[in-house]
Amino acid sequence: MKNNFIKYTAAFLMASFTLMSCNNKDNDLEVTAMVDFSGTFVMKDQMGRPAVNTVFVSSGKKDEFNATIPSEQNAKFQSMFEANLKGLSPAFANSGDKNALGQDAAAFTGLLATDVLNVTLDGKTTFYDGTNVLTGRALADDVITVELLLIFGGEDFKENPTLSDDNVDGNDKDFLTSFPYLASPW
């Protein structure tokens, strides 16, 4: 019931903003609705890194993980991430196994358990380009394949080749050269 209220309220607000801005008189725009953002808000979902939350958070812990602030996630969930990684990936089945970043299961899941999107301020923005790792995310980055490689690919990306690629090599439409950069969905 509460989720439906939130969905309907969000839809109403989006429709209100759209209707208020659909005129040819940009200078005469009159705002007639005031939005009240006071109150208590609760975080419902986190997806700093696509698929990480979905794969490594056990089903009974999803709500708790999503409500935990990122600075506390590693301490609370790293061991669960590590257990789930070892149970899922043959590339981390043996003691001393590492991924292509040189991380063992504990180090890798320590990185993953804090579900944020890292961004570099002074380098190339990419999820992974062979040299730069998790320095941001460009639209063309194949994030899921990179995650699969780091989870299943082993030290040289050659272990478990059938599990290490989503086999989606590009978008169905090219990116635009100006904002909003994404092609229309139809």
MDTraj code that builds the backbone (N, CA, C; nanometers):
import mdtraj as md
import numpy as np

residues = "MET LYS ASN ASN PHE ILE LYS TYR THR ALA ALA PHE LEU MET ALA SER PHE THR LEU MET SER CYS ASN ASN LYS ASP ASN ASP LEU GLU VAL THR ALA MET VAL ASP PHE SER GLY THR PHE VAL MET LYS ASP GLN MET GLY ARG PRO ALA VAL ASN THR VAL PHE VAL SER SER GLY LYS LYS ASP GLU PHE ASN ALA THR ILE PRO SER GLU GLN ASN ALA LYS PHE GLN SER MET PHE GLU ALA ASN LEU LYS GLY LEU SER PRO ALA PHE ALA ASN SER GLY ASP LYS ASN ALA LEU GLY GLN ASP ALA ALA ALA PHE THR GLY LEU LEU ALA THR ASP VAL LEU ASN VAL THR LEU ASP GLY LYS THR THR PHE TYR ASP GLY THR ASN VAL LEU THR GLY ARG ALA LEU ALA ASP ASP VAL ILE THR VAL GLU LEU LEU LEU ILE PHE GLY GLY GLU ASP PHE LYS GLU ASN PRO THR LEU SER ASP ASP ASN VAL ASP GLY ASN ASP LYS ASP PHE LEU THR SER PHE PRO TYR LEU ALA SER PRO TRP".split()
xyz = np.array([
    [0.0827, -0.1184, 0.0000],
    [0.0000, 0.0000, 0.0000],
    [0.0872, 0.1248, 0.0000],
    [0.1906, 0.1250, 0.0870],
    [0.2788, 0.2404, 0.0962],
    [0.3571, 0.2594, -0.0332],
    [0.4008, 0.1474, -0.0941],
    [0.4736, 0.1564, -0.2214],
    [0.3852, 0.2127, -0.3313],
    [0.2572, 0.1726, -0.3326],
    [0.1661, 0.2271, -0.4325],
    [0.1486, 0.3762, -0.4127],
    [0.1383, 0.4219, -0.2895],
    [0.1253, 0.5644, -0.2619],
    [0.2459, 0.6404, -0.3153],
    [0.3649, 0.5853, -0.2924],
    [0.4879, 0.6491, -0.3398],
    [0.4900, 0.6525, -0.4922],
    [0.4519, 0.5428, -0.5563],
    [0.4502, 0.5369, -0.7026],
    [0.3513, 0.6383, -0.7594],
    [0.2310, 0.6436, -0.7013],
    [0.1300, 0.7368, -0.7518],
    [0.1726, 0.8811, -0.7290],
    [0.2337, 0.9082, -0.6147],
    [0.2806, 1.0436, -0.5863],
    [0.3902, 1.0835, -0.6844],
    [0.4837, 0.9924, -0.7100],
    [0.5912, 1.0217, -0.8056],
    [0.5346, 1.0442, -0.9451],
    [0.4388, 0.9627, -0.9863],
    [0.3775, 0.9792, -1.1184],
    [0.3041, 1.1130, -1.1268],
    [0.2322, 1.1505, -1.0208],
    [0.1619, 1.2778, -1.0175],
    [0.2599, 1.3941, -1.0292],
    [0.3699, 1.3877, -0.9535],
    [0.4685, 1.4956, -0.9581],
    [0.5321, 1.5067, -1.0963],
    [0.5660, 1.3930, -1.1555],
    [0.6265, 1.3966, -1.2886],
    [0.5300, 1.4539, -1.3909],
    [0.4045, 1.4129, -1.3823],
    [0.3043, 1.4660, -1.4746],
    [0.2835, 1.6158, -1.4523],
    [0.2836, 1.6581, -1.3264],
    [0.2668, 1.8006, -1.2954],
    [0.3788, 1.8834, -1.3540],
    [0.5019, 1.8376, -1.3363],
    [0.6158, 1.9120, -1.3905],
    [0.6114, 1.9153, -1.5428],
    [0.5704, 1.8043, -1.6032],
    [0.5617, 1.7991, -1.7490],
    [0.4551, 1.8956, -1.7988],
    [0.3383, 1.8918, -1.7378],
    [0.2303, 1.9798, -1.7803],
    [0.2634, 2.1266, -1.7570],
    [0.3323, 2.1562, -1.6489],
    [0.3671, 2.2957, -1.6208],
    [0.4699, 2.3481, -1.7198],
    [0.5499, 2.2617, -1.7789],
    [0.6550, 2.3097, -1.8674],
    [0.6197, 2.2939, -2.0152],
    [0.4997, 2.2512, -2.0464],
    [0.4612, 2.2309, -2.1858],
    [0.3893, 2.3531, -2.2410],
    [0.4626, 2.4600, -2.2608],
    [0.4064, 2.5762, -2.3289],
    [0.5169, 2.6435, -2.4075],
    [0.4804, 2.7337, -2.4935],
    [0.5772, 2.8024, -2.5776],
    [0.6232, 2.9336, -2.5168],
    [0.5783, 2.9657, -2.3983],
    [0.6117, 3.0921, -2.3348],
    [0.7073, 3.0656, -2.2196],
    [0.8336, 3.0396, -2.2538],
    [0.9316, 3.0049, -2.1512],
    [0.9477, 3.1132, -2.0458],
    [0.9360, 3.2383, -2.0841],
    [0.9547, 3.3474, -1.9877],
    [0.8334, 3.3685, -1.8993],
    [0.7192, 3.3165, -1.9394],
    [0.5965, 3.3372, -1.8629],
    [0.5591, 3.2153, -1.7786],
    [0.6541, 3.1239, -1.7602],
    [0.6257, 3.0027, -1.6862],
    [0.5880, 3.0368, -1.5423],
    [0.4741, 2.9889, -1.5029],
    [0.4247, 3.0158, -1.3691],
    [0.4161, 2.8844, -1.2939],
    [0.4818, 2.8756, -1.1817],
    [0.4781, 2.7547, -1.1010],
    [0.3590, 2.7638, -1.0071],
    [0.2681, 2.6666, -1.0206],
    [0.1460, 2.6724, -0.9402],
    [0.1427, 2.5668, -0.8312],
    [0.2333, 2.4699, -0.8368],
    [0.2329, 2.3639, -0.7363],
    [0.3615, 2.3712, -0.6548],
    [0.3495, 2.3609, -0.5252],
    [0.4656, 2.3583, -0.4371],
    [0.4830, 2.2139, -0.3885],
    [0.6044, 2.1667, -0.3935],
    [0.6341, 2.0309, -0.3501],
    [0.6966, 2.0369, -0.2121],
    [0.6459, 1.9553, -0.1221],
    [0.6953, 1.9531, 0.0146],
    [0.7885, 1.8332, 0.0319],
    [0.9182, 1.8606, 0.0504],
    [1.0152, 1.7537, 0.0689],
    [1.0522, 1.7350, 0.2158],
    [0.9767, 1.7912, 0.3061],
    [1.0057, 1.7712, 0.4473],
    [0.9567, 1.6324, 0.4882],
    [1.0094, 1.5827, 0.5938],
    [0.9668, 1.4512, 0.6402],
    [1.0832, 1.3549, 0.6481],
    [1.0526, 1.2304, 0.6679],
    [1.1534, 1.1263, 0.6804],
    [1.1532, 1.0428, 0.5537],
    [1.2707, 1.0246, 0.4968],
    [1.2839, 0.9458, 0.3757],
    [1.3701, 0.8241, 0.4049],
    [1.3412, 0.7138, 0.3383],
    [1.4127, 0.5891, 0.3594],
    [1.4674, 0.5411, 0.2254],
    [1.5943, 0.5051, 0.2234],
    [1.6548, 0.4520, 0.1029],
    [1.5977, 0.3130, 0.0780],
    [1.5556, 0.2866, -0.0447],
    [1.4934, 0.1593, -0.0775],
    [1.5805, 0.0691, -0.1637],
    [1.6753, 0.1265, -0.2385],
    [1.7564, 0.0440, -0.3267],
    [1.8886, 0.1133, -0.3534],
    [1.9933, 0.0334, -0.3712],
    [2.1246, 0.0858, -0.4056],
    [2.1768, 0.0072, -0.5233],
    [2.2340, 0.0766, -0.6178],
    [2.2908, 0.0127, -0.7368],
    [2.4078, 0.0948, -0.7886],
    [2.5070, 0.1198, -0.7034],
    [2.6253, 0.1911, -0.7482],
    [2.6963, 0.1149, -0.8576],
    [2.7042, -0.0131, -0.8425],
    [2.7636, -0.1000, -0.9442],
    [2.6561, -0.1991, -0.9886],
    [2.6163, -0.1917, -1.1138],
    [2.5086, -0.2793, -1.1616],
    [2.5366, -0.4265, -1.1350],
    [2.4359, -0.4957, -1.0919],
    [2.4339, -0.6407, -1.0703],
    [2.5040, -0.6858, -0.9423],
    [2.5880, -0.6046, -0.8814],
    [2.6606, -0.6473, -0.7615],
    [2.5626, -0.6756, -0.6478],
    [2.4747, -0.5828, -0.6197],
    [2.3744, -0.6008, -0.5159],
    [2.2883, -0.7233, -0.5481],
    [2.2477, -0.7353, -0.6716],
    [2.1611, -0.8450, -0.7138],
    [2.2259, -0.9817, -0.6927],
    [2.3548, -0.9921, -0.7216],
    [2.4239, -1.1209, -0.7174],
    [2.4766, -1.1563, -0.5794],
    [2.5346, -1.0615, -0.5077],
    [2.6096, -1.0943, -0.3869],
    [2.5352, -1.0744, -0.2553],
    [2.4218, -1.0085, -0.2573],
    [2.3456, -0.9908, -0.1340],
    [2.2434, -1.1037, -0.1247],
    [2.2515, -1.1819, -0.0197],
    [2.1578, -1.2923, 0.0000],
    [2.0163, -1.2380, 0.0103],
    [1.9198, -1.3147, -0.0365],
    [1.7816, -1.2661, -0.0455],
    [1.7262, -1.2153, 0.0872],
    [1.7597, -1.2781, 0.1973],
    [1.7086, -1.2344, 0.3273],
    [1.7724, -1.1062, 0.3794],
    [1.8766, -1.0590, 0.3125],
    [1.9493, -0.9384, 0.3565],
    [1.9316, -0.8197, 0.2623],
    [1.8524, -0.8343, 0.1553],
    [1.8379, -0.7285, 0.0551],
    [1.7914, -0.5965, 0.1170],
    [1.6856, -0.5987, 0.1946],
    [1.6326, -0.4749, 0.2524],
    [1.7337, -0.4105, 0.3466],
    [1.7997, -0.4926, 0.4276],
    [1.8993, -0.4399, 0.5205],
    [2.0166, -0.3764, 0.4439],
    [2.0638, -0.4430, 0.3400],
    [2.1739, -0.3891, 0.2603],
    [2.1336, -0.2559, 0.1972],
    [2.0162, -0.2517, 0.1376],
    [1.9704, -0.1304, 0.0698],
    [1.9498, -0.0137, 0.1649],
    [1.9240, -0.0406, 0.2907],
    [1.9031, 0.0659, 0.3884],
    [2.0317, 0.1052, 0.4608],
    [2.1401, 0.0349, 0.4357],
    [2.2671, 0.0628, 0.5022],
    [2.3461, 0.1655, 0.4226],
    [2.3975, 0.2664, 0.4919],
    [2.4761, 0.3668, 0.4203],
    [2.6063, 0.3040, 0.3737],
    [2.6571, 0.3454, 0.2576],
    [2.7750, 0.2812, 0.1999],
    [2.8955, 0.2733, 0.2935],
    [2.9178, 0.3720, 0.3766],
    [3.0352, 0.3683, 0.4647],
    [3.0275, 0.2558, 0.5677],
    [2.9121, 0.1958, 0.5868],
    [2.8962, 0.0857, 0.6821],
    [2.8778, -0.0503, 0.6138],
    [2.8648, -0.0516, 0.4816],
    [2.8351, -0.1759, 0.4109],
    [2.9484, -0.2778, 0.4189],
    [3.0713, -0.2341, 0.4036],
    [3.1824, -0.3286, 0.4026],
    [3.1889, -0.4070, 0.5330],
    [3.1831, -0.3380, 0.6446],
    [3.1921, -0.4050, 0.7748],
    [3.0760, -0.5028, 0.7963],
    [2.9568, -0.4681, 0.7478],
    [2.8399, -0.5518, 0.7719],
    [2.8235, -0.6663, 0.6719],
    [2.8724, -0.6485, 0.5481],
    [2.8351, -0.7436, 0.4440],
    [2.9515, -0.8090, 0.3694],
    [3.0748, -0.7687, 0.3931],
    [3.1876, -0.8236, 0.3169],
    [3.1968, -0.9753, 0.3311],
    [3.1804, -1.0275, 0.4515],
    [3.1925, -1.1732, 0.4697],
    [3.0832, -1.2481, 0.3927],
    [2.9628, -1.1920, 0.3858],
    [2.8551, -1.2536, 0.3078],
    [2.8897, -1.2494, 0.1587],
    [2.9418, -1.1353, 0.1121],
    [2.9836, -1.1240, -0.0277],
    [3.0895, -1.2295, -0.0599],
    [3.1867, -1.2436, 0.0301],
    [3.2953, -1.3399, 0.0064],
    [3.2421, -1.4830, 0.0008],
    [3.1558, -1.5187, 0.0928],
    [3.0985, -1.6544, 0.0925],
    [3.0189, -1.6785, -0.0355],
    [2.9420, -1.5800, -0.0787],
    [2.8627, -1.5950, -0.2005],
    [2.9520, -1.6006, -0.3245],
    [3.0612, -1.5220, -0.3277],
    [3.1546, -1.5267, -0.4397],
    [3.2198, -1.6641, -0.4495],
    [3.2681, -1.7153, -0.3386],
    [3.3341, -1.8468, -0.3392],
    [3.2371, -1.9582, -0.3780],
    [3.1121, -1.9457, -0.3388],
    [3.0123, -2.0458, -0.3759],
    [2.9703, -2.0356, -0.5219],
    [2.9864, -1.9191, -0.5798],
    [2.9415, -1.8940, -0.7163],
    [3.0500, -1.9151, -0.8207],
    [3.1721, -1.8740, -0.7903],
    [3.2761, -1.8696, -0.8922],
    [3.3856, -1.9743, -0.8744],
    [3.4041, -2.0599, -0.9746],
    [3.5145, -2.1557, -0.9690],
    [3.6514, -2.0857, -0.9754],
    [3.6551, -1.9608, -1.0200],
    [3.7820, -1.8871, -1.0274],
    [3.8351, -1.8518, -0.8890],
    [3.7515, -1.8608, -0.7858],
    [3.7935, -1.8330, -0.6481],
    [3.7783, -1.9565, -0.5598],
    [3.7791, -2.0756, -0.6203],
    [3.7560, -2.1992, -0.5465],
    [3.8746, -2.2417, -0.4606],
    [3.9954, -2.2034, -0.4996],
    [4.1148, -2.2475, -0.4284],
    [4.1768, -2.1327, -0.3496],
    [4.2371, -2.1675, -0.2383],
    [4.3078, -2.0669, -0.1586],
    [4.4163, -2.0024, -0.2449],
    [4.4250, -1.8728, -0.2415],
    [4.5255, -1.8011, -0.3202],
    [4.4794, -1.7611, -0.4588],
    [4.3592, -1.8045, -0.5006],
    [4.3070, -1.7624, -0.6311],
    [4.2854, -1.6116, -0.6314],
    [4.3124, -1.5494, -0.7456],
    [4.2961, -1.4044, -0.7595],
    [4.2287, -1.3728, -0.8918],
    [4.1783, -1.2506, -0.9016],
    [4.1233, -1.2057, -1.0289],
    [4.2301, -1.1270, -1.1049],
    [4.1943, -1.0732, -1.2196],
    [4.2903, -1.0027, -1.3043],
    [4.3425, -0.8741, -1.2401],
    [4.2774, -0.8265, -1.1352],
    [4.3251, -0.7091, -1.0622],
    [4.4252, -0.7483, -0.9540],
    [4.4512, -0.8789, -0.9400],
    [4.5427, -0.9272, -0.8374],
    [4.4786, -0.9359, -0.7000],
    [4.3461, -0.9368, -0.6960],
    [4.2741, -0.9413, -0.5685],
    [4.2269, -1.0829, -0.5384],
    [4.2495, -1.1249, -0.4134],
    [4.1915, -1.2512, -0.3712],
    [4.0447, -1.2262, -0.3361],
    [3.9742, -1.3303, -0.2949],
    [3.8300, -1.3179, -0.2690],
    [3.7998, -1.2124, -0.1630],
    [3.8789, -1.2063, -0.0558],
    [3.8535, -1.1091, 0.0510],
    [3.8728, -0.9655, 0.0015],
    [3.9791, -0.9409, -0.0717],
    [4.0049, -0.8052, -0.1216],
    [3.8992, -0.7631, -0.2240],
    [3.8652, -0.8547, -0.3141],
    [3.7674, -0.8230, -0.4183],
    [3.6303, -0.7943, -0.3584],
    [3.5862, -0.8793, -0.2657],
    [3.4544, -0.8559, -0.2059],
    [3.4574, -0.7367, -0.1109],
    [3.5734, -0.7035, -0.0571],
    [3.5848, -0.5801, 0.0208],
    [3.5592, -0.4587, -0.0661],
    [3.6048, -0.4640, -0.1893],
    [3.5785, -0.3569, -0.2854],
    [3.4307, -0.3551, -0.3237],
    [3.3742, -0.4716, -0.3509],
    [3.2357, -0.4792, -0.3978],
    [3.1318, -0.4492, -0.2905],
    [3.1615, -0.4823, -0.1659],
    [3.0617, -0.4690, -0.0595],
    [3.0228, -0.3251, -0.0314],
    [3.1061, -0.2307, -0.0686],
    [3.0687, -0.0893, -0.0579],
    [3.0141, -0.0495, -0.1936],
    [2.8823, -0.0455, -0.2045],
    [2.8146, -0.0302, -0.3331],
    [2.8070, 0.1169, -0.3747],
    [2.9188, 0.1655, -0.4247],
    [2.9260, 0.3031, -0.4749],
    [2.9916, 0.3017, -0.6112],
    [2.9675, 0.4060, -0.6872],
    [3.0349, 0.4230, -0.8151],
    [3.1501, 0.5190, -0.7922],
    [3.2717, 0.4663, -0.7982],
    [3.3899, 0.5505, -0.7811],
    [3.4071, 0.6376, -0.9046],
    [3.4579, 0.7588, -0.8850],
    [3.4825, 0.8496, -0.9961],
    [3.6158, 0.9178, -0.9741],
    [3.7019, 0.9152, -1.0761],
    [3.8284, 0.9860, -1.0675],
    [3.8071, 1.1309, -1.1103],
    [3.8747, 1.2207, -1.0459],
    [3.8643, 1.3618, -1.0810],
    [3.9770, 1.4066, -1.1726],
    [4.0784, 1.3226, -1.1885],
    [4.1936, 1.3666, -1.2667],
    [4.2441, 1.2616, -1.3657],
    [4.1588, 1.1728, -1.4088],
    [4.2004, 1.0703, -1.5036],
    [4.0858, 1.0323, -1.5943],
    [4.1026, 0.9238, -1.6622],
    [4.0010, 0.8755, -1.7547],
    [3.8839, 0.8149, -1.6785],
    [3.7641, 0.8469, -1.7213],
    [3.6436, 0.7915, -1.6609],
    [3.6064, 0.6635, -1.7346],
    [3.6200, 0.5520, -1.6659],
    [3.5867, 0.4230, -1.7263],
    [3.5619, 0.3192, -1.6172],
    [3.4835, 0.2205, -1.6493],
    [3.4630, 0.1099, -1.5566],
    [3.5846, 0.0188, -1.5616],
    [3.6346, -0.0045, -1.6830],
    [3.7581, -0.0815, -1.7036],
    [3.7955, -0.0700, -1.8500],
    [3.9201, -0.0324, -1.8751],
    [3.9666, -0.0222, -2.0136],
    [4.0968, -0.0980, -2.0372],
    [4.1318, -0.1877, -1.9479],
    [4.2566, -0.2615, -1.9576],
    [4.3636, -0.2048, -1.8667],
    [4.3548, -0.0766, -1.8382],
    [4.4503, -0.0099, -1.7498],
    [4.3790, 0.0524, -1.6311],
    [4.2808, 0.1353, -1.6592],
    [4.2041, 0.2038, -1.5544],
    [4.0897, 0.1142, -1.5086],
    [4.0703, 0.1077, -1.3784],
    [3.9675, 0.0207, -1.3216],
    [3.8830, 0.0994, -1.2229],
    [3.7527, 0.0955, -1.2428],
    [3.6557, 0.1579, -1.1527],
    [3.6885, 0.3058, -1.1253],
    [3.7175, 0.3787, -1.2325],
    [3.7436, 0.5228, -1.2198],
    [3.6222, 0.6035, -1.2629],
    [3.5117, 0.5387, -1.2758],
    [3.3876, 0.6019, -1.3186],
    [3.3154, 0.5074, -1.4120],
    [3.2327, 0.5646, -1.4971],
    [3.1588, 0.4810, -1.5906],
    [3.1198, 0.5648, -1.7111],
    [3.1730, 0.5294, -1.8247],
    [3.1346, 0.5935, -1.9494],
    [3.0141, 0.5192, -2.0066],
    [2.9341, 0.5860, -2.0857],
    [2.8143, 0.5231, -2.1396],
    [2.8450, 0.3957, -2.2174],
    [2.9547, 0.3943, -2.2905],
    [2.9865, 0.2797, -2.3755],
    [3.0535, 0.1649, -2.2996],
    [3.0860, 0.1829, -2.1727],
    [3.1509, 0.0765, -2.0961],
    [3.0607, -0.0461, -2.0858],
    [3.1182, -0.1618, -2.1104],
    [3.0453, -0.2879, -2.1002],
    [3.0572, -0.3384, -1.9560],
    [2.9807, -0.2773, -1.8682],
    [2.9922, -0.2991, -1.7244],
    [2.9678, -0.4447, -1.6853],
    [2.8662, -0.5066, -1.7395],
    [2.8335, -0.6436, -1.7004],
    [2.9445, -0.7395, -1.7429],
    [2.9982, -0.7254, -1.8630],
    [3.1083, -0.8128, -1.9053],
    [3.2302, -0.7932, -1.8161],
    [3.2614, -0.6690, -1.7791],
    [3.3747, -0.6440, -1.6890],
    [3.3517, -0.7140, -1.5557],
    [3.2319, -0.7021, -1.5013],
    [3.2021, -0.7680, -1.3738],
    [3.2128, -0.9200, -1.3880],
    [3.1613, -0.9744, -1.4965],
    [3.1714, -1.1191, -1.5182],
    [3.3170, -1.1629, -1.5286],
    [3.3993, -1.0860, -1.5983],
    [3.5420, -1.1189, -1.6094],
    [3.6100, -1.1184, -1.4728],
    [3.5794, -1.0180, -1.3912],
    [3.6422, -1.0084, -1.2595],
    [3.5928, -1.1170, -1.1641],
    [3.4713, -1.1625, -1.1831],
    [3.4149, -1.2671, -1.0974],
    [3.4590, -1.4057, -1.1436],
    [3.4541, -1.4319, -1.2730],
    [3.4764, -1.5670, -1.3247],
    [3.6066, -1.5854, -1.4025],
    [3.6695, -1.4785, -1.4482],
    [3.7791, -1.4876, -1.5430],
    [3.9139, -1.5260, -1.4883],
    [3.9293, -1.5272, -1.3570],
    [4.0574, -1.5641, -1.2980],
    [4.1645, -1.4586, -1.3182],
    [4.2900, -1.4990, -1.3012],
    [4.4026, -1.4063, -1.3043],
    [4.4260, -1.3438, -1.4411],
    [4.3901, -1.4129, -1.5472],
    [4.4209, -1.3627, -1.6812],
    [4.2970, -1.3523, -1.7711],
    [4.1793, -1.3533, -1.7114],
    [4.0518, -1.3449, -1.7839],
    [4.0258, -1.4673, -1.8716],
    [4.1021, -1.5747, -1.8554],
    [4.0860, -1.6911, -1.9429],
    [4.0121, -1.8069, -1.8787],
    [3.9969, -1.8045, -1.7458],
    [3.9221, -1.9118, -1.6799],
    [3.7732, -1.8945, -1.7101],
    [3.7026, -2.0017, -1.7205],
    [3.5567, -2.0014, -1.7341],
    [3.5061, -1.9080, -1.8442],
    [3.5529, -1.9228, -1.9670],
    [3.5171, -1.8282, -2.0730],
    [3.3672, -1.8204, -2.1022],
    [3.2940, -1.9289, -2.0808],
    [3.1500, -1.9220, -2.1080],
    [3.0741, -1.8421, -2.0027],
    [3.1355, -1.8210, -1.8857],
    [3.0721, -1.7419, -1.7805],
    [3.1225, -1.5976, -1.7775],
    [3.2229, -1.5665, -1.8582],
    [3.2918, -1.4388, -1.8473],
    [3.2514, -1.3342, -1.9501],
    [3.1395, -1.3530, -2.0159],
    [3.0959, -1.2557, -2.1158],
    [2.9443, -1.2642, -2.1293],
    [2.8801, -1.1487, -2.1342],
    [2.7351, -1.1492, -2.1542],
    [2.6995, -1.1551, -2.3029],
    [2.8011, -1.1464, -2.3897],
    [2.7840, -1.1550, -2.5350],
    [2.6924, -1.0467, -2.5915],
    [2.6858, -0.9346, -2.5242],
    [2.6178, -0.8162, -2.5763],
    [2.7284, -0.7166, -2.6064],
    [2.7562, -0.6976, -2.7349],
    [2.8733, -0.6208, -2.7738],
    [2.8461, -0.4744, -2.8070],
    [2.7234, -0.4303, -2.7966],
    [2.6953, -0.2897, -2.8248],
    [2.5477, -0.2607, -2.8130],
    [2.5166, -0.1343, -2.8224],
    [2.3768, -0.0913, -2.8176],
    [2.3104, -0.1132, -2.9528],
    [2.1796, -0.1114, -2.9537],
    [2.1090, -0.1217, -3.0808],
    [2.1075, 0.0124, -3.1535],
    [2.1383, 0.1215, -3.0824],
    [2.1458, 0.2555, -3.1419],
    [2.2720, 0.3244, -3.0935],
    [2.3301, 0.4074, -3.1792],
    [2.4491, 0.4831, -3.1413],
    [2.4139, 0.5905, -3.0395],
    [2.5127, 0.6263, -2.9566],
    [2.4945, 0.7370, -2.8632],
    [2.4907, 0.8674, -2.9413],
    [2.4218, 0.9660, -2.8880],
    [2.4172, 1.0982, -2.9493],
    [2.5455, 1.1738, -2.9150],
    [2.5793, 1.2737, -2.9923],
    [2.7022, 1.3511, -2.9682],
    [2.6796, 1.4690, -2.8753],
    [2.5543, 1.4934, -2.8356],
    [2.5250, 1.6014, -2.7415],
    [2.4221, 1.5528, -2.6399],
    [2.4046, 1.6288, -2.5333],
    [2.3123, 1.5920, -2.4267],
    [2.1729, 1.5698, -2.4843],
    [2.1050, 1.4641, -2.4477],
    [2.1243, 1.3724, -2.3364],
    [2.2103, 1.2501, -2.3696],
    [2.2724, 1.2437, -2.4843],
    [2.3660, 1.1394, -2.5259],
    [2.3019, 1.0043, -2.5547],
    [2.1959, 0.9710, -2.4870],
    [2.1272, 0.8435, -2.5110],
    [2.0270, 0.8599, -2.6234],
    [2.0217, 0.7623, -2.7116],
    [1.9238, 0.7661, -2.8199],
    [1.7855, 0.7440, -2.7634],
    [1.6846, 0.7873, -2.8369],
    [1.5478, 0.7661, -2.7902],
    [1.5209, 0.6157, -2.7873],
    [1.4318, 0.5723, -2.6987],
    [1.4079, 0.4279, -2.6853],
    [1.3344, 0.3649, -2.8034],
    [1.2731, 0.4487, -2.8887],
    [1.1969, 0.3905, -3.0011],
    [1.2501, 0.4338, -3.1327],
])
top = md.Topology()
chain = top.add_chain()
for i, resn in enumerate(residues, 1):
    res = top.add_residue(resn, chain, resSeq=i)
    for name in ("N", "CA", "C"):
        top.add_atom(name, md.element.get_by_symbol(name[0]), res)
traj = md.Trajectory(xyz[None], top)
